[in-house]
């Protein structure tokens, strides 16, 4: 696949799917790095985390978790998220 086709595919993907794909390529990325790579603000990534995480207020899917390493907030695929990404 050419670089242009890959870029076009990425631009059509939903931000949640793009976030999962980024984490499947490199788990443990920082919240700010994910926001930059998705070309959205940090608030949008936090909204995605409500949907993709395990927040019961939003019927979260439990695919992504957030941890604080002392300096940065990092995003990780849960076991459920890893299984889902591996099946695609």
KADA-V841629 format. One record per backbone hydrogen bond with DSSP energy under -0.5 kcal/mol. CO is the residue of the C=O (numbers start at 0). NH is the residue of the N-H. E is the energy in kcal/mol with one decimal. If there is no record, write none. Layout:
BEGIN
CO|NH|E / CO|NH|E
END
This chain:
BEGIN
1|5|-2.1 / 2|6|-2.2 / 3|7|-2.4 / 4|8|-2.4 / 5|9|-2.2 / 6|10|-2.0 / 7|11|-1.1 / 8|11|-0.6 / 8|12|-1.1 / 13|17|-2.3 / 14|18|-2.5 / 15|19|-2.1 / 16|20|-2.4 / 17|21|-2.6 / 18|22|-2.2 / 19|23|-2.1 / 20|24|-1.6 / 21|25|-2.0 / 25|28|-0.5 / 28|74|-3.0 / 29|33|-2.4 / 30|34|-2.1 / 31|35|-2.3 / 32|36|-2.7 / 33|37|-2.2 / 34|38|-0.9 / 34|39|-2.3 / 35|38|-0.6 / 40|43|-0.7 / 40|44|-1.5 / 41|45|-2.3 / 42|46|-1.9 / 43|47|-2.3 / 44|48|-2.2 / 45|49|-1.4 / 46|50|-1.3 / 47|51|-3.2 / 48|52|-2.3 / 50|60|-2.3 / 51|62|-3.4 / 51|63|-2.0 / 52|61|-3.9 / 53|55|-0.6 / 54|57|-1.4 / 54|59|-2.1 / 55|58|-1.0 / 62|77|-2.2 / 64|75|-2.7 / 66|68|-0.5 / 66|73|-3.4 / 71|68|-2.4 / 71|73|-0.6 / 72|30|-2.7 / 73|66|-2.6 / 74|27|-1.6 / 74|28|-0.5 / 75|64|-3.1 / 77|81|-2.7 / 78|82|-2.3 / 79|83|-2.2 / 80|84|-2.5 / 81|85|-2.4 / 82|86|-1.3 / 84|87|-1.0
END
